[in-house]
Amino acid sequence: MEFLKSVRRRRSLVSELVYMILNVALAVAVTLVVFYTGSIWLAISLIIVSKWRVFAVRPRYWWVNFQSNLVDFVVSVGHVVHMTLVNESAMATQYKLLLLGILTTMYITWLLVIKPRSTRNMVGLQAGVAVLFGSSALFAISYAWPASLVVLGIWLVGYVSARHVLSSYDNEAHGSFLSFVWGFVFAEIGWVAYHWTVAYSLPIFHSVQMPQVAIIVTLLSFAAYKVYDSFYHHQRVRSNDILLPILLVISSIVVLLLLFNRIGTAI
């Protein structure tokens, strides 16, 4: 019996090691593809190929697996878009390499530390990362797109993130409906932001900009999460649970809209 336990333990350790190596290899491969080829579609294709396990089960589970991997896909595509924008920027090569290295490290952290966790707080963090990366990538590249595509894209980010969080709550019968509603909230904000997008240059890396709308929808998502969590646990929204988060979100958005609009760049 002890021998069998030892064998299982070794297999588990080997599996964990292989998992880590493959994920690090994926992050590095995506970086190399972007840096040397400049092809965003080739990098995204690499991400899609890495999702082969979604279909490595019976067909009846494909849709479930596809939905459960949407948040990771949004983060991964957002990561590729940001890396491509950095690679195409006018900054010096050494700064490009430094920022690409930072983004690669962040993506490895996502793959190895954040994505595998299943606690409710970590699930909320995963959804928040998807909102920030997905919305910022969308508005960074969609300035010449039709408004309908931008609205559809930001709706998808809102829907996917909300569904991911709601799936962590037991017996949530209205998860799909609430996810659709939150997606439409994002769509309304996205339609407004499409006509007037403000972006902030990053310190040191001035060629890279963060769209204001990405920060706003991330803050609003955090507030919505706290409100829903309070209602779920107490069948009502307790002011003690949401007062500080709401004040933080409102004050941050007010500062962004009234103060930082003066130093942002309209796109």
C-alpha positions as CSV (number, residue, x, y, z in Angstrom):
1,M,0.0,0.0,0.0
2,E,2.8,2.4,0.9
3,F,4.4,1.6,-2.4
4,L,1.3,2.4,-4.4
5,K,0.9,5.7,-2.5
6,S,4.5,6.5,-3.3
7,V,4.0,5.8,-7.0
8,R,0.9,7.9,-7.1
9,R,2.7,10.8,-5.4
10,R,5.5,10.6,-7.9
11,R,3.1,10.6,-10.8
12,S,1.4,13.6,-9.3
13,L,4.7,15.4,-9.0
14,V,5.6,14.5,-12.6
15,S,2.2,15.7,-13.8
16,E,2.6,19.0,-12.0
17,L,6.1,19.5,-13.4
18,V,5.0,18.7,-17.0
19,Y,2.0,21.1,-16.5
20,M,4.3,23.9,-15.4
21,I,6.8,23.3,-18.2
22,L,4.1,23.3,-20.9
23,N,2.5,26.5,-19.7
24,V,5.9,28.3,-19.4
25,A,6.7,27.0,-22.9
26,L,3.4,28.3,-24.2
27,A,4.0,31.8,-22.8
28,V,7.6,31.9,-24.2
29,A,6.5,30.6,-27.6
30,V,3.8,33.3,-27.9
31,T,6.3,36.0,-27.0
32,L,8.8,34.7,-29.6
33,V,6.1,34.4,-32.3
34,V,5.0,38.0,-31.7
35,F,8.5,39.4,-31.5
36,Y,10.0,37.6,-34.5
37,T,7.0,37.4,-36.9
38,G,4.8,40.2,-35.7
39,S,1.8,38.1,-36.6
40,I,-1.1,38.4,-34.1
41,W,-3.1,35.7,-35.8
42,L,-0.2,33.2,-35.6
43,A,0.1,33.8,-31.9
44,I,-3.7,33.5,-31.4
45,S,-3.6,30.2,-33.4
46,L,-1.0,29.0,-30.9
47,I,-3.3,29.8,-28.1
48,I,-6.2,28.0,-29.8
49,V,-4.1,24.9,-30.4
50,S,-3.1,24.9,-26.7
51,K,-6.8,24.4,-25.9
52,W,-7.0,21.0,-27.4
53,R,-8.1,19.5,-24.1
54,V,-11.4,21.2,-24.5
55,F,-12.3,18.7,-27.2
56,A,-10.4,15.7,-25.7
57,V,-13.6,14.4,-24.2
58,R,-17.0,13.2,-25.5
59,P,-18.7,15.7,-27.7
60,R,-21.5,16.3,-25.2
61,Y,-19.0,17.9,-22.9
62,W,-17.5,20.2,-25.6
63,W,-19.9,23.1,-25.0
64,V,-19.4,23.0,-21.2
65,N,-15.6,22.9,-21.6
66,F,-15.7,25.7,-24.1
67,Q,-17.7,28.0,-21.8
68,S,-15.5,27.2,-18.8
69,N,-12.4,28.2,-20.9
70,L,-13.7,31.5,-22.2
71,V,-12.2,33.6,-19.4
72,D,-8.8,32.1,-20.1
73,F,-9.2,32.7,-23.8
74,V,-10.2,36.3,-23.3
75,V,-7.1,36.9,-21.1
76,S,-4.8,35.0,-23.5
77,V,-6.1,36.9,-26.6
78,G,-5.8,40.2,-24.7
79,H,-2.3,39.3,-23.7
80,V,-1.4,38.6,-27.4
81,V,-2.9,41.9,-28.5
82,H,-1.0,43.9,-25.9
83,M,2.3,42.2,-26.8
84,T,1.7,42.9,-30.5
85,L,1.0,46.6,-29.7
86,V,4.2,46.8,-27.7
87,N,6.1,45.1,-30.5
88,E,4.8,47.5,-33.1
89,S,5.3,50.6,-30.9
90,A,8.0,53.2,-31.6
91,M,9.9,52.7,-28.3
92,A,13.5,51.6,-28.3
93,T,14.3,47.9,-28.6
94,Q,15.6,47.6,-25.1
95,Y,12.3,49.0,-23.7
96,K,10.3,46.7,-26.0
97,L,12.2,43.7,-24.7
98,L,11.8,44.8,-21.1
99,L,8.0,45.3,-21.5
100,L,7.6,42.0,-23.4
101,G,9.4,40.3,-20.6
102,I,7.1,41.9,-18.0
103,L,4.0,40.8,-20.0
104,T,5.4,37.3,-20.4
105,T,6.0,37.0,-16.6
106,M,2.5,38.3,-16.0
107,Y,1.1,35.7,-18.4
108,I,3.0,32.9,-16.7
109,T,1.7,34.1,-13.4
110,W,-1.8,33.9,-14.8
111,L,-1.3,30.4,-16.2
112,L,0.4,28.9,-13.1
113,V,-0.9,30.9,-10.1
114,I,-4.2,32.6,-10.9
115,K,-6.0,30.4,-13.4
116,P,-5.8,27.0,-11.6
117,R,-7.4,28.3,-8.4
118,S,-11.0,27.7,-7.7
119,T,-11.8,29.6,-4.5
120,R,-14.5,32.2,-4.9
121,N,-12.1,35.2,-4.4
122,M,-9.7,33.7,-7.0
123,V,-12.6,33.2,-9.4
124,G,-13.5,36.8,-8.9
125,L,-9.9,37.8,-9.6
126,Q,-9.8,35.7,-12.7
127,A,-12.9,37.5,-14.0
128,G,-11.4,40.9,-13.1
129,V,-8.3,40.1,-15.0
130,A,-10.4,39.1,-18.0
131,V,-12.3,42.3,-17.9
132,L,-9.2,44.5,-17.7
133,F,-7.2,42.6,-20.3
134,G,-10.1,42.0,-22.7
135,S,-11.6,45.5,-22.6
136,S,-8.2,47.3,-22.8
137,A,-7.1,45.1,-25.7
138,L,-10.4,45.7,-27.5
139,F,-10.3,49.4,-27.3
140,A,-6.6,49.6,-28.0
141,I,-7.1,48.1,-31.5
142,S,-10.8,48.9,-32.4
143,Y,-10.6,52.6,-33.2
144,A,-11.2,51.9,-36.9
145,W,-13.8,49.1,-36.4
146,P,-17.6,49.5,-36.8
147,A,-19.3,50.5,-33.6
148,S,-21.4,47.3,-33.8
149,L,-18.3,45.1,-33.5
150,V,-16.9,47.0,-30.6
151,V,-20.2,46.9,-28.7
152,L,-20.5,43.1,-29.4
153,G,-16.9,42.6,-28.3
154,I,-17.3,44.4,-25.0
155,W,-20.7,42.7,-24.4
156,L,-18.9,39.4,-24.7
157,V,-16.3,40.4,-22.2
158,G,-19.0,41.4,-19.7
159,Y,-21.0,38.3,-20.3
160,V,-18.0,35.9,-20.0
161,S,-16.7,37.6,-16.8
162,A,-20.1,37.6,-15.1
163,R,-20.9,34.0,-16.0
164,H,-17.5,33.0,-14.7
165,V,-18.1,34.6,-11.3
166,L,-21.8,33.4,-11.0
167,S,-20.8,29.8,-11.7
168,S,-18.9,29.8,-8.4
169,Y,-22.1,30.2,-6.5
170,D,-24.2,27.2,-5.7
171,N,-27.8,27.0,-6.9
172,E,-27.7,30.2,-8.9
173,A,-30.7,29.7,-11.2
174,H,-30.5,33.0,-12.9
175,G,-26.8,33.0,-13.8
176,S,-27.3,33.1,-17.6
177,F,-29.9,35.9,-17.4
178,L,-27.7,38.0,-15.0
179,S,-24.7,37.4,-17.3
180,F,-26.6,38.7,-20.3
181,V,-27.8,41.7,-18.3
182,W,-24.2,42.5,-17.2
183,G,-23.0,42.1,-20.8
184,F,-25.6,44.7,-21.9
185,V,-24.3,47.1,-19.2
186,F,-20.9,46.7,-20.7
187,A,-22.3,47.2,-24.2
188,E,-23.9,50.5,-23.2
189,I,-20.6,51.7,-21.7
190,G,-18.7,50.4,-24.7
191,W,-21.0,52.3,-27.1
192,V,-20.4,55.6,-25.3
193,A,-16.6,54.9,-25.0
194,Y,-16.4,54.1,-28.7
195,H,-17.3,57.7,-29.6
196,W,-14.8,59.2,-27.1
197,T,-12.0,57.0,-25.8
198,V,-9.5,58.5,-23.5
199,A,-6.2,56.6,-22.9
200,Y,-3.4,57.1,-20.4
201,S,0.3,56.6,-21.2
202,L,2.1,54.2,-18.9
203,P,5.0,55.6,-16.9
204,I,8.4,55.1,-18.6
205,F,6.7,53.2,-21.5
206,H,4.9,56.3,-23.0
207,S,4.1,54.6,-26.3
208,V,1.8,52.2,-24.5
209,Q,-1.6,53.4,-23.5
210,M,-4.3,52.1,-21.2
211,P,-7.9,53.0,-22.3
212,Q,-9.9,54.7,-19.6
213,V,-13.0,52.6,-20.3
214,A,-11.1,49.4,-19.3
215,I,-10.4,50.8,-15.8
216,I,-14.0,52.0,-15.4
217,V,-15.6,48.6,-16.3
218,T,-13.1,46.8,-14.1
219,L,-14.0,49.0,-11.2
220,L,-17.7,48.6,-11.9
221,S,-17.3,44.8,-12.1
222,F,-15.7,44.8,-8.7
223,A,-18.6,46.8,-7.2
224,A,-21.1,44.5,-8.8
225,Y,-19.3,41.5,-7.4
226,K,-19.4,42.9,-3.9
227,V,-23.1,43.7,-4.1
228,Y,-24.0,40.3,-5.4
229,D,-21.9,38.5,-2.9
230,S,-23.6,40.4,-0.1
231,F,-27.0,39.6,-1.4
232,Y,-26.2,36.0,-1.9
233,H,-25.0,35.4,1.7
234,H,-27.6,37.6,3.5
235,Q,-30.6,37.7,1.0
236,R,-30.2,41.5,1.1
237,V,-27.5,43.9,0.3
238,R,-25.8,45.0,3.6
239,S,-24.4,48.4,3.7
240,N,-21.4,47.2,5.8
241,D,-20.4,44.9,3.0
242,I,-20.5,47.3,0.1
243,L,-20.0,50.8,1.6
244,L,-16.2,50.9,1.3
245,P,-16.0,49.2,-2.1
246,I,-18.7,51.5,-3.5
247,L,-17.0,54.6,-2.2
248,L,-13.7,53.4,-3.6
249,V,-15.2,52.7,-7.0
250,I,-17.2,56.0,-7.2
251,S,-14.3,58.1,-6.1
252,S,-11.9,56.4,-8.5
253,I,-14.2,56.9,-11.4
254,V,-14.9,60.5,-10.5
255,V,-11.1,61.2,-10.3
256,L,-10.7,59.5,-13.7
257,L,-13.5,61.5,-15.4
258,L,-12.8,64.9,-13.8
259,L,-9.1,65.0,-13.3
260,F,-7.3,62.6,-15.5
261,N,-9.2,63.4,-18.6
262,R,-7.0,66.5,-18.8
263,I,-3.9,64.4,-19.1
264,G,-5.2,61.6,-21.1
265,T,-5.1,61.2,-24.9
266,A,-8.4,61.2,-26.8
267,I,-8.5,58.5,-29.5
